[in-house]
Amino acid sequence: MPIPTIFVYKTQLTKLLLLITSLFFISQSLADVSISIDKGLVNKSFTGKVYVIIAPVKKDSMPLQTNYWFLPIEIISKEVKDWDGKSAILINRNDTRYIKETSADDVNYELQVLIRVNKRNADPFSSPGNIYSAPIALTSSAHKSLDLSVVATKVIDQDSPLQKSKPPETEQLKLFSRQSQLLSEFFEQDYSVNVAVRLPKEWASNSEKKWPVLYYISGMGGNELEFLRLVKGREAYFDKMITVSVDAMNYGGHSVFADSANTGPWASMLLNEIIPHVDSTYRGVGAEQRYLTGISSGGWSSLWLQVKYPTDFSGVWSFVPDPVDFRDFQRINLYSSNQNFYVDSLGEDRLVARTSKGKVLIKSRDFISLETALGEGGQIRSFEYVFSPRGEDGMPIDFFDRQTGEINRQVIEAWKPYDIRLYLKKNWSIIKDNLSGKLNIYGGEKDNFFLEGAVRLLKEQLVYLDAKEDVEVISGLGHAFDQEKVEEMLKVIVGSESVKQ
């Protein structure tokens, strides 16, 4: 369960802790915010989420995109239907609300409005097409009531600073958007995925040679370019292989490249559309030298693909994956009776995130409060989009009651096909000949999202099955790549030949 930037830096987490303890004074005086949209921005009625966001002042006037899992922020949201944008709507603190507290008394706040028009992307604060207002400074809480009238006048576009900057194409780096027939048929509209391909240094000059291919899958909030971080400083290795990354994100969150009743056939899309295109266009060797890696949600995705389709890949290096055993779903045994997402058996608050030193970053109840305010695309909701059956309303069924935290055992029963440990237990005798020796799975002893326990349970299961796989919880590692294991992976992929850095 990675944070939006996927890597958790110790220095960042330390700074974040300093901000988390009391209330926004400004928000206590907020009464009504009257919202309308500039007439030139809408040409039809709108149904969806409208947000009021209060956060520390930023240097620019873009929507308040922050690392909002941890930073002080207040989000108030309202679901509207058939709104023309001209007549004003009112939002106040009685609507769906999330607040992250701060002890700082010298912070200036600003308020912005955001209208979530984009129904394709997970992050409302950066999605093209979403409409927002200029910031309004909130400098005093002296008034008993603070009424504001806000007109949204701006649109996030593809060139917005909020869009993750994309490097230019080069002889080695190819960027493209590819329409998926399978996903288009599922959603009954054109659906494309973004793809990045990095070619070997000698790819153009050695036109007959075929190359090993590594598929990299980002974590929650990442995109198809995130793998370039892994390449940096390791170019000598990556110059000897093709590296491919497909943007895994969608409106519901992370696809995890699993076929799903709610998000569609993402695994089938990769296997039947992307991989054949890469091999034929860029001269991949084929399944015998096709590999997978990923981190967090990408760690789960890469492991899932290797386990479910063992003959299509020759090895996986899965780093700090999302829960691979649902008996330890961030310290919750989903199969045990009377489990609660918010509190443990002693009535103590459950946590979603901690620092590497064990300090609390966010509790489960607060995390869900944030996700509820934001709407579709959050981390926990992302699991439901992939694992849960579709309800009568056409939406994924919640696996726990958002008010009480009580876990729905019937929904969890439907999740079982996605429990990787359980799948291996049931199918090892059938798949072992095609899978043995291909699994490299690494948890972090100090994982910031409590994912290490599931890796330990998976290791125990594989030992019981007498499976000779490399599964390890690495001492001192947080929610990050282990650099030594990355090096080992690259050496396997490029072979035993000498690589000069």
Wavefront OBJ file of the C-alpha trace (Angstrom):
o trace
v 0.000 0.000 0.000
v 2.351 2.715 -1.167
v 1.985 6.434 -0.774
v 1.338 8.308 -4.025
v 5.029 8.810 -4.741
v 5.647 5.114 -4.038
v 8.882 5.585 -2.096
v 8.770 6.471 1.597
v 11.703 8.658 2.518
v 12.663 8.666 6.178
v 13.329 12.400 6.228
v 9.909 13.147 4.785
v 8.155 10.975 7.313
v 9.973 12.638 10.186
v 8.884 16.074 8.991
v 5.312 14.931 8.515
v 5.016 13.788 12.109
v 5.746 17.314 13.321
v 2.567 18.546 11.651
v 0.051 16.078 13.006
v -1.756 16.893 16.285
v -4.515 19.578 16.643
v -7.295 21.277 14.658
v -7.543 23.752 11.835
v -8.907 26.897 13.450
v -10.161 28.336 10.175
v -12.340 25.344 9.379
v -14.167 25.657 12.685
v -15.665 28.956 11.479
v -16.523 27.770 7.972
v -20.272 27.882 7.358
v -21.269 27.648 3.701
v -19.262 27.687 0.498
v -21.344 28.664 -2.509
v -19.906 27.160 -5.698
v -20.545 27.822 -9.365
v -18.607 27.192 -12.586
v -17.527 29.787 -15.110
v -20.042 29.644 -17.943
v -17.385 29.005 -20.563
v -16.276 25.720 -18.959
v -19.462 23.650 -19.022
v -21.680 22.658 -21.914
v -23.701 19.910 -20.248
v -24.902 18.923 -16.799
v -22.446 17.350 -14.375
v -22.870 14.394 -12.039
v -20.051 13.600 -9.630
v -17.886 14.900 -6.793
v -17.330 18.528 -5.850
v -14.635 19.294 -3.283
v -13.753 22.124 -0.939
v -10.105 21.793 0.082
v -8.398 23.690 2.905
v -4.641 23.329 3.256
v -1.459 25.301 3.968
v -0.711 27.998 1.412
v 1.223 26.883 -1.665
v 3.393 28.987 -3.946
v 1.284 28.325 -7.027
v -2.436 28.471 -7.654
v -2.899 24.897 -8.756
v -5.278 22.556 -6.931
v -3.992 21.610 -3.539
v -2.079 18.549 -4.596
v -0.159 17.381 -1.567
v 0.915 14.127 -0.073
v -2.549 14.217 1.435
v -2.270 10.862 3.199
v -0.167 12.504 5.868
v -0.078 16.303 5.536
v -2.533 18.616 7.340
v -5.514 19.116 5.075
v -9.284 19.345 5.243
v -11.459 17.984 2.450
v -15.211 18.447 2.282
v -16.980 16.755 -0.613
v -20.460 16.509 -1.998
v -21.987 14.278 -4.642
v -24.082 16.297 -7.073
v -26.398 15.129 -9.839
v -27.310 16.864 -13.099
v -25.748 20.150 -11.989
v -25.581 22.787 -14.712
v -22.732 24.643 -12.985
v -24.547 27.959 -13.310
v -26.844 27.763 -10.318
v -24.778 27.772 -7.146
v -24.546 24.736 -4.894
v -23.722 24.913 -1.196
v -21.127 22.810 0.607
v -20.529 22.978 4.335
v -19.093 20.962 7.203
v -22.216 18.804 7.372
v -21.237 17.200 4.068
v -18.697 14.366 3.805
v -15.617 15.631 5.599
v -12.049 14.627 6.354
v -9.648 16.609 8.502
v -5.996 16.057 9.317
v -4.988 18.012 12.361
v -1.947 20.198 12.936
v -0.319 21.730 16.002
v 1.289 24.556 14.040
v -0.152 27.972 14.952
v 1.716 30.089 12.404
v 0.435 28.441 9.238
v -1.643 30.353 6.699
v -4.355 28.411 4.928
v -6.118 28.717 1.628
v -9.302 27.269 0.215
v -9.894 25.933 -3.257
v -12.762 24.244 -5.013
v -12.288 21.237 -7.309
v -14.885 19.606 -9.568
v -14.114 16.031 -10.585
v -15.099 15.832 -14.232
v -12.518 13.186 -15.204
v -13.918 9.653 -14.744
v -10.830 7.837 -16.013
v -8.021 8.760 -13.590
v -7.690 7.945 -9.889
v -6.216 11.181 -8.522
v -8.734 14.053 -8.578
v -6.032 16.657 -7.921
v -4.096 16.009 -11.124
v -6.560 14.557 -13.631
v -6.947 16.417 -16.954
v -10.368 17.971 -17.398
v -11.060 18.592 -13.726
v -12.192 22.146 -12.992
v -10.878 24.218 -10.101
v -10.860 27.686 -8.596
v -8.125 30.127 -7.740
v -7.089 29.871 -4.078
v -8.769 32.030 -1.461
v -6.680 33.028 1.550
v -8.084 32.176 4.977
v -6.267 34.328 7.484
v -8.588 34.727 10.444
v -10.935 32.638 12.545
v -12.394 35.598 14.398
v -15.777 35.438 12.671
v -18.436 33.191 14.083
v -19.467 32.344 10.549
v -17.497 32.414 7.333
v -19.536 32.321 4.118
v -17.709 32.194 0.807
v -18.761 32.384 -2.803
v -16.358 30.646 -5.181
v -16.384 30.469 -8.972
v -14.341 27.678 -10.563
v -12.575 29.196 -13.566
v -9.669 26.885 -14.453
v -9.221 23.467 -16.044
v -6.370 21.016 -15.537
v -4.955 20.246 -18.976
v -2.305 17.886 -20.310
v 0.339 20.615 -20.015
v -0.529 21.443 -16.416
v 2.338 21.504 -13.885
v 0.269 18.969 -11.966
v 0.804 16.429 -14.704
v 3.872 14.331 -13.978
v 6.517 15.667 -16.314
v 7.368 13.383 -19.199
v 10.826 13.289 -20.730
v 11.168 13.615 -24.490
v 11.416 10.509 -26.614
v 14.924 9.444 -27.574
v 16.458 6.612 -29.551
v 16.217 4.526 -26.397
v 12.999 5.797 -24.797
v 9.694 5.290 -26.614
v 6.401 6.626 -25.245
v 2.991 5.853 -26.673
v -0.665 5.410 -25.869
v -2.202 2.195 -27.156
v -5.895 1.554 -27.465
v -6.949 -1.709 -25.876
v -9.621 -3.660 -27.682
v -10.299 -5.764 -24.586
v -10.715 -2.824 -22.202
v -12.669 -0.844 -24.792
v -15.126 -3.716 -25.159
v -15.428 -4.051 -21.388
v -16.135 -0.342 -20.808
v -18.064 0.052 -24.079
v -15.976 3.085 -25.018
v -12.493 3.713 -26.358
v -9.943 2.891 -23.676
v -6.201 3.406 -24.066
v -3.239 2.723 -21.801
v 0.036 4.624 -21.643
v 3.199 2.622 -22.293
v 6.898 3.400 -21.919
v 9.600 1.258 -23.541
v 13.310 1.715 -22.886
v 15.509 0.026 -25.483
v 19.023 -1.397 -25.161
v 21.859 0.915 -26.118
v 22.750 -1.206 -29.159
v 19.168 -1.891 -30.218
v 19.285 0.261 -33.365
v 22.791 -0.752 -34.436
v 22.187 -4.467 -33.871
v 19.027 -4.890 -35.918
v 18.906 -8.686 -35.865
v 19.382 -9.297 -32.170
v 16.522 -10.152 -29.844
v 16.617 -8.950 -26.248
v 15.416 -9.993 -22.787
v 12.439 -7.948 -21.580
v 11.717 -6.722 -18.057
v 8.175 -5.571 -17.254
v 8.132 -3.019 -14.446
v 4.883 -2.298 -12.564
v 4.619 0.836 -10.457
v 2.893 1.171 -7.126
v -0.254 3.073 -6.224
v -0.207 6.525 -7.792
v 2.729 5.768 -10.068
v 2.729 5.863 -13.833
v 4.508 4.283 -16.789
v 7.613 6.442 -16.276
v 8.323 5.591 -12.674
v 10.746 2.828 -13.656
v 13.221 5.484 -14.803
v 14.090 6.014 -11.135
v 15.257 2.421 -10.985
v 17.257 2.846 -14.178
v 19.194 5.857 -12.882
v 22.714 4.797 -11.939
v 22.135 1.318 -13.399
v 22.200 2.200 -17.081
v 24.919 -0.354 -17.803
v 22.478 -3.128 -16.897
v 19.380 -1.619 -18.460
v 21.284 -0.923 -21.680
v 21.361 -4.700 -22.197
v 17.606 -5.311 -21.958
v 14.254 -3.936 -23.020
v 12.304 -2.409 -20.139
v 8.544 -1.947 -20.436
v 6.107 -0.214 -18.121
v 2.364 0.150 -18.616
v 0.444 2.688 -16.536
v -1.530 0.527 -14.115
v -3.838 3.227 -12.773
v -7.522 3.694 -13.555
v -10.528 5.444 -12.013
v -10.895 2.752 -9.361
v -7.234 2.880 -8.326
v -4.531 0.363 -9.232
v -5.523 -2.355 -11.687
v -2.866 -4.772 -10.301
v -3.048 -6.348 -13.781
v -5.677 -8.825 -12.668
v -8.834 -9.605 -14.602
v -11.731 -8.253 -12.561
v -15.501 -7.882 -12.644
v -15.151 -4.159 -11.957
v -11.960 -2.956 -13.630
v -11.961 -5.290 -16.601
v -9.449 -7.680 -18.200
v -6.139 -5.982 -17.335
v -4.128 -9.209 -17.217
v -5.576 -10.348 -20.528
v -4.844 -6.936 -22.020
v -1.189 -7.167 -21.016
v -0.760 -10.757 -22.167
v -2.699 -10.576 -25.430
v -2.150 -6.998 -26.574
v 0.888 -5.324 -25.026
v 3.341 -8.233 -24.868
v 2.825 -9.396 -28.491
v 3.212 -5.786 -29.644
v 6.444 -5.322 -27.684
v 7.968 -8.594 -28.874
v 7.135 -8.003 -32.527
v 7.987 -4.292 -32.607
v 11.056 -4.200 -30.386
v 12.405 -7.745 -30.815
v 11.852 -9.333 -27.446
v 13.232 -12.851 -27.043
v 9.957 -14.266 -25.764
v 8.690 -15.987 -22.637
v 12.031 -17.685 -21.923
v 13.614 -14.288 -21.220
v 10.610 -12.243 -20.115
v 10.698 -11.030 -16.510
v 8.631 -9.049 -14.023
v 9.317 -6.670 -11.175
v 7.379 -4.115 -9.181
v 7.026 -2.445 -5.827
v 4.086 -2.367 -3.409
v 0.897 -2.657 -5.491
v 3.276 -3.289 -8.383
v 4.985 -5.934 -6.280
v 1.655 -7.697 -5.849
v 0.847 -7.274 -9.546
v 4.122 -8.723 -10.769
v 3.847 -11.698 -8.416
v 0.237 -12.298 -9.441
v 1.131 -12.376 -13.126
v 4.002 -14.810 -12.592
v 1.914 -17.136 -10.415
v -1.232 -17.073 -12.564
v 0.592 -17.290 -15.905
v 3.751 -19.251 -15.082
v 4.695 -20.129 -18.655
v 4.470 -16.533 -19.883
v 7.293 -15.262 -17.662
v 10.676 -16.568 -16.542
v 10.979 -14.893 -13.171
v 9.624 -12.240 -10.842
v 11.253 -9.951 -8.281
v 8.425 -8.694 -6.106
v 9.356 -5.927 -3.647
v 7.291 -5.121 -0.527
v 4.066 -6.359 -2.160
v 0.547 -5.541 -1.054
v -0.967 -8.365 1.050
v -0.036 -11.715 -0.494
v -1.850 -13.658 2.248
v -5.258 -12.471 3.407
v -4.651 -13.974 6.834
v -2.473 -10.906 7.376
v -4.107 -8.037 5.540
v -2.151 -5.279 7.227
v -2.364 -7.288 10.461
v -6.000 -8.327 9.978
v -6.924 -11.978 9.447
v -9.742 -11.517 6.964
v -10.812 -15.147 7.349
v -11.226 -14.990 11.120
v -14.644 -14.271 12.607
v -15.574 -10.988 14.283
v -12.803 -8.993 12.637
v -13.017 -5.219 12.467
v -11.128 -2.926 10.116
v -10.905 -0.088 12.640
v -10.067 -1.781 15.946
v -8.310 -4.967 17.024
v -9.564 -7.614 19.450
v -8.489 -5.443 22.390
v -10.382 -2.440 21.095
v -7.208 -0.603 20.117
v -7.172 1.511 16.969
v -5.676 -0.225 13.962
v -3.014 1.594 11.977
v -2.471 1.952 8.235
v 0.974 3.540 8.281
v 3.968 4.073 10.549
v 7.478 5.449 10.247
v 10.469 3.128 10.160
v 10.849 3.881 13.873
v 7.298 2.796 14.628
v 5.666 6.203 15.052
v 2.015 6.363 14.039
v 1.360 8.120 10.719
v -2.326 7.442 10.188
v -5.006 5.258 11.771
v -7.313 3.060 9.736
v -10.438 5.012 10.639
v -8.839 8.308 9.590
v -7.538 6.766 6.384
v -11.020 5.608 5.415
v -12.439 9.008 6.323
v -10.014 10.513 3.799
v -10.866 7.943 1.131
v -14.584 8.504 1.657
v -14.179 12.240 1.190
v -12.068 11.772 -1.948
v -14.302 9.133 -3.537
v -13.181 6.508 -6.044
v -9.485 5.834 -6.589
v -8.214 5.352 -3.035
v -5.964 2.508 -1.912
v -8.504 0.472 0.076
v -11.226 1.128 -2.465
v -8.771 -0.038 -5.116
v -8.682 -3.492 -3.504
v -12.479 -3.628 -3.674
v -12.487 -2.600 -7.321
v -10.318 -5.607 -8.173
v -11.262 -8.269 -5.601
v -14.945 -7.624 -4.820
v -17.959 -8.739 -6.833
v -20.071 -6.066 -8.477
v -23.148 -4.997 -6.524
v -26.664 -4.373 -7.803
v -25.789 -0.686 -8.145
v -22.963 -1.570 -10.524
v -20.270 -0.675 -7.992
v -17.779 -2.928 -6.150
v -19.204 -4.240 -2.873
v -17.520 -2.908 0.283
v -15.607 -5.569 2.189
v -16.308 -3.832 5.494
v -18.915 -1.464 6.892
v -17.552 2.073 6.569
v -19.373 3.198 9.719
v -18.683 0.312 12.112
v -15.619 -1.311 10.542
v -17.252 -4.761 10.630
v -15.805 -7.020 7.929
v -18.221 -8.718 5.541
v -17.337 -12.412 5.541
v -19.431 -13.067 2.436
v -17.446 -10.542 0.409
v -14.161 -11.934 1.728
v -15.224 -15.348 0.468
v -15.392 -13.780 -3.001
v -11.885 -12.377 -2.492
v -10.295 -15.812 -2.064
v -9.365 -16.308 -5.747
v -7.020 -13.307 -5.379
v -5.250 -14.602 -2.268
v -1.841 -15.485 -3.724
v -0.800 -17.734 -0.847
v -4.081 -19.639 -1.036
v -3.803 -19.972 -4.811
v -0.310 -21.445 -4.499
v -1.452 -23.848 -1.790
v -4.327 -25.155 -3.897
v -2.498 -25.296 -7.228
v 1.163 -25.973 -6.456
v 1.054 -29.596 -7.580
v -0.315 -28.456 -10.945
v 1.878 -25.414 -11.594
v 5.115 -26.269 -9.809
v 6.882 -27.651 -12.875
v 6.380 -24.338 -14.682
v 6.865 -22.081 -11.664
v 9.655 -23.563 -9.551
v 12.648 -21.287 -9.126
v 10.925 -18.226 -10.575
v 9.732 -16.506 -7.381
v 11.804 -13.844 -5.638
v 9.706 -12.052 -3.018
v 11.039 -9.474 -0.567
v 9.240 -7.865 2.341
v 10.615 -5.175 4.612
v 10.980 -5.837 8.330
v 9.975 -2.209 8.935
v 7.462 -1.874 6.129
v 5.641 1.412 6.612
v 2.312 -0.214 5.752
v 2.592 -3.451 7.802
v 2.970 -5.700 4.749
v 5.785 -7.869 6.088
v 3.532 -10.272 7.997
v 1.849 -11.575 4.860
v 5.253 -12.207 3.246
v 6.272 -14.289 6.277
v 3.110 -16.374 6.016
v 3.670 -16.905 2.299
v 7.208 -18.062 2.996
v 5.908 -20.570 5.562
v 3.445 -21.923 3.006
v 6.110 -22.323 0.338
v 8.429 -24.072 2.786
v 5.593 -26.449 3.660
v 5.110 -27.135 -0.056
v 8.847 -27.808 -0.354
v 9.054 -25.007 -2.907
v 12.603 -23.725 -3.343
v 11.752 -20.056 -3.844
v 13.584 -16.968 -2.614
v 11.244 -15.341 -0.091
v 12.686 -13.079 2.556
v 11.712 -10.358 5.018
v 14.767 -8.115 4.921
v 16.034 -6.721 8.206
v 15.736 -2.946 8.525
v 14.004 -2.482 5.166
v 11.014 -0.150 4.997
v 8.606 0.247 2.099
v 11.257 0.419 -0.587
v 13.413 -1.517 -3.011
v 16.302 -3.447 -1.519
v 19.288 -2.313 -3.558
v 21.240 -5.573 -3.290
v 18.256 -7.581 -4.501
v 17.764 -5.185 -7.410
v 21.395 -5.756 -8.374
v 20.926 -9.526 -8.189
v 17.849 -9.284 -10.412
v 19.649 -7.275 -13.073
v 22.582 -9.689 -13.131
v 20.224 -12.598 -13.730
v 18.448 -10.810 -16.564
v 21.550 -9.684 -18.458
v 23.338 -12.959 -17.815
v 26.806 -13.613 -16.484
v 28.645 -11.275 -18.855
v 30.589 -8.441 -17.259
v 28.714 -5.181 -16.803
v 30.786 -2.056 -16.295
v 29.123 0.762 -14.402
l 1 2 3 4 5 6 7 8 9 10 11 12 13 14 15 16 17 18 19 20 21 22 23 24 25 26 27 28 29 30 31 32 33 34 35 36 37 38 39 40 41 42 43 44 45 46 47 48 49 50 51 52 53 54 55 56 57 58 59 60 61 62 63 64 65 66 67 68 69 70 71 72 73 74 75 76 77 78 79 80 81 82 83 84 85 86 87 88 89 90 91 92 93 94 95 96 97 98 99 100 101 102 103 104 105 106 107 108 109 110 111 112 113 114 115 116 117 118 119 120 121 122 123 124 125 126 127 128 129 130 131 132 133 134 135 136 137 138 139 140 141 142 143 144 145 146 147 148 149 150 151 152 153 154 155 156 157 158 159 160 161 162 163 164 165 166 167 168 169 170 171 172 173 174 175 176 177 178 179 180 181 182 183 184 185 186 187 188 189 190 191 192 193 194 195 196 197 198 199 200 201 202 203 204 205 206 207 208 209 210 211 212 213 214 215 216 217 218 219 220 221 222 223 224 225 226 227 228 229 230 231 232 233 234 235 236 237 238 239 240 241 242 243 244 245 246 247 248 249 250 251 252 253 254 255 256 257 258 259 260 261 262 263 264 265 266 267 268 269 270 271 272 273 274 275 276 277 278 279 280 281 282 283 284 285 286 287 288 289 290 291 292 293 294 295 296 297 298 299 300 301 302 303 304 305 306 307 308 309 310 311 312 313 314 315 316 317 318 319 320 321 322 323 324 325 326 327 328 329 330 331 332 333 334 335 336 337 338 339 340 341 342 343 344 345 346 347 348 349 350 351 352 353 354 355 356 357 358 359 360 361 362 363 364 365 366 367 368 369 370 371 372 373 374 375 376 377 378 379 380 381 382 383 384 385 386 387 388 389 390 391 392 393 394 395 396 397 398 399 400 401 402 403 404 405 406 407 408 409 410 411 412 413 414 415 416 417 418 419 420 421 422 423 424 425 426 427 428 429 430 431 432 433 434 435 436 437 438 439 440 441 442 443 444 445 446 447 448 449 450 451 452 453 454 455 456 457 458 459 460 461 462 463 464 465 466 467 468 469 470 471 472 473 474 475 476 477 478 479 480 481 482 483 484 485 486 487 488 489 490 491 492 493 494 495 496 497 498 499 500 501
